Amino acid sequence: EPAAPEAAKQAEAPKQAEGSKQKAESKQPDALEQAKAAQAQEHDQFLRLAAEYDNFRKRTQREKDGIYQDTVKKFLPVYDNLERALHHETADEAYKKGVEMTLTELVKILDALGVKPFGEAGETFDPQRHNAVMHIEDESLGENVIAEVFQTGFAHGDKVIRFAMVKVAN
């Protein structure tokens, strides 16, 4: 009889080894699944952070452009006043020359900033860039041609900072 318990132990030993092997194999997929879940969570956090940074970058660029355009808009009345002073009749040539030089310098500065004036008589009317405040019938001008400019328009690249106020021929 002492041999029987020993034989039973020997028969159980492979079963125990097999059971511990199954437990180890079942732990391995759990660890793999946990690692995959952790990696997916880290990837998701990375994508969210990248999207948040991209939104921040775009928002600050929009704010910068808005401040830039607002600042340029504040200088446009100075341009208008200098242009009016230049077209005003005066006997003082030195005064006229000073106004002309000041206006020329302002145009150079605006040009260096990428701000370009537009809207001259003879151009084709474009509702995306011009504001028609008057219409006239003039056979000498073609249809939708600017006859007179009341206020010069300005653009920075493709963005209109101020529309040109014009009289259009029909």
Buried (B, 14 or more C-beta within 10 A) or exposed (E): EEEEEEEEEEEEEEEEEEEEEEEEEEEEEEEEEEEEEEEEEEEEEEEEEEEEEEEEEEEEEEEEEEEBBEEBEEBBEEBEEBBEBBEEEEEEEEEBEEBEEBBEEBBEEBEEEEBBBBBEEEBEBBEEBBBBEEEEEEEEBEEBBBBEBEBBBBBBEEEBBBBBBBBBBE
